[in-house]
Amino acid sequence: MTFRRVGRDGLLVEVTDTRTAQRVFAMVQAVVDRGELPAPDDVVPAARTVLLDGVDRRRWQERLTAWPSAPAGEVAAPERDSPGEIVRIPVAYDGPDLSEVALAWGCRPDEVAARHGAQTYTVAFCGFAPGFAYCVADGGAGSALPSVPRRDDPRTKVPAGAVGFAGEYCGVYPNEMPGGWQLVGTTDAVMFDPSRDRAALLRPGNRVRFETT
């Protein structure tokens, strides 16, 4: 891990990949939940970074530096919003890129739904647009699914509720917008609604299952 000072009291933790960023994010949650250090004002995970804002940089850097030698299970943090809950998203597998995803996975298009549904995903981070969650497979049913290349020709319009893949990530478009992900289906789940108490349906650390409608 590499640590960088951000602003007056921010700490940016740089790591090598998304999986490690997930573990650092879980570690921060676990440290706070056990009362070892005061909670940051905000924690923002990304693909290869975790930003802690409003912290004592020295104490947090020392704690995170000691993490690799911590006992097994140290980074297993409870989910804050609803412990043990899995957010279930219904999907109609009617997307235009089923064949491309099937090719990447080495299966038939009609097998995509079963392979997708066999995985449990975790929200690694959010970005691109409000409510857009980047989900990574936990590796259920034997192993994580192979990476899916982005489209060579991004679409100018992707409908709200489109379910797609790009690289190691799976996501749902919260609104109509341009996009280059490979689309496998659609959902009627509302990913982002500012009128709700919890505007974004998915937040970093949430676990997700995609289920065939």
N, C-alpha and C positions, 0 to 999 in steps of 0.2 A: 504493500500500500504506500502511496505517496500522499502527503498532507500539504495542503496549500491554504494560506490565510485568505479569507474573503471578507472584505469590509471591516467593520469594527469588531465584530464578535462572531464571525462565521468561519467554519472549517469545511473545506472541500476534501473529500477522501477519493483519490483516484485509484482505480483497480484495473485489472486486465480484461475482464469480461463481465457479461451480464450476470452470470451465476454467482460470481464473487460479490458483485454489487448487491445482489439479493441477500447474501449471507451477512454482509455488513449492515444492511438495513434491518434485518432480523436481530442482529446483535445489538444495535442501538435500542430497538424496542425492548429487548430482554433486560438490558442494563437499566432502562428507565422503569420498567415494570417491577423490578426487584429493588428499586430505590437506591441504587448504587451511585447514581449521579442525577442532578436535576434534569428534567425534560427540556430538550431544545425548544425554542419557539416554533421551529418548523424543521421537518426532515424531508428532503426531496431526493428520492432515488432516480437514477437515470441509467442509461445503458452501461456506462463504465465509471460512474461517479455516484457518490452520495453526499449531499450538501446538508450540513448541520448549521442552522442559524440560531443565534442567541445562546451561545455556549461558552464555557470556559475552555478555550482551545487546548491549553496544556493538559488539563485533566482528561479530556476526551481523547486526545492523541495518545496519551499514556495508556488509557484503558483499551483502546482499539489496537494499539501496537502489541499488547499482551494477549490479544485474542487467539492467535494461532496455537498458543500453548495451553489454552483453556481446555477444561475437560470436555469430552464428547457430549453433545447435546446442548452445549452452552448457548448456541445460536438459535435453538428452537424456540421462537417467540410466539406467544399466543396472538391471535388476531384481535385487534382492538375493537373493531366495530361489532362483531358478533362471534364470540369464541366458538370454533368448531363448525361454523356455518360454511356451506359451499353454495355459492351463487350459481343457480342453474339457468342456462340460457337456451331456449328452444330454437332449433334451427331447421328450416326447410332447405334441403340440399339441392338447390335449383340454380346454382351459380354457373356463369359462363366459362369458368376456368377449371372445372372439375377434371378435365383430361390432363391439363398441365400439372395440377397438383398430384394426380394419380401417377403421372410419369415420374415426378420427383420422388414419390414414395415407393415406386416399384410395385404398384397394384392396379387393379381395374378401377374405372371411375365409380362403379357402384359399390366399391369397398371403402371409399373415402369416408363416408358417414360413420361406418363402424370403427374405423381406425381413429378418427377424430374423437368420437364419443368415448373411446376406451381410455383416453388420457384425462388426467386431472391437471388443470393449468393453475399457475400462480401469476398474479399481476405483478410484473417486475417494475413497471413505472408507467406514468401517463404523460401524454404530450401530443404534439401535432395539432390537436384541436381539443376543446373542452369535452371531457368524457371519453376520449380515445385511450383505451388501456392496451398496453403492450403485454401480452400474455405469453408465458413460456411453459412448455409441457414439463411436468414433473418426472416423466419417464415411466408412467404406468404401462401396464401390458407388456412389460419386458424392457422397453427402452424408449427414449424420446424419438419423435418422428424426425426424418431427415429434413434438412433445410430446403426451403422452397424459394427459387429465384424470383425477384420482382419482375414485373412485366417490362419488356423492352419499350413498349409504347403505352405510357400511363393514360388512363381515361380522363377526359375532361370533366365527367360527371359520374360519381359513384353514389348510388342511392343510400339514404339513411337505413341502417339495419343490415347492410351488406357485411357478410362474414368472410374474412380473407386471411391470406398468409403472405409473409415476406420474410425471407431469411429464416431465423429461428422463431419468429414471432407469429402469433395469431391475434387478430383484433376484429372489432366491430366498428364500422363507421357510425358515429353518433348523429351525423347530419349529412345531407348531400354535399359533396365536395369532390375536387379532383383527387385521383389516387392511382398508385401503381401496383397495388397488392393483387395477388391472384384470388379471385372471388369464388367461393365454393357454395355459398348459400345466403339466406336472408333470415332475419329474426324480427319479431315484432316487439322485442324488449326495448324499452326506452332507455338509452344509455346515458343521456344527459337531459335533465329537466330543472331549470333554475327555480321553478316553483316548489320543488320538493325540499324537505329539510336536508336530505342528502342528495344534492343535485346530480352527482356522478354515481351511476349504479355500481361501478367498480373502482376500487382504490388500491394503491400498492399494498401487497401482502395478502389481498383477498384470494381465495381459491375459487376456481371456476370449473364447471362441467358444462359441455355443450351436448344437448340432447336432441335427437331426431323428433320432429313433430309428426 
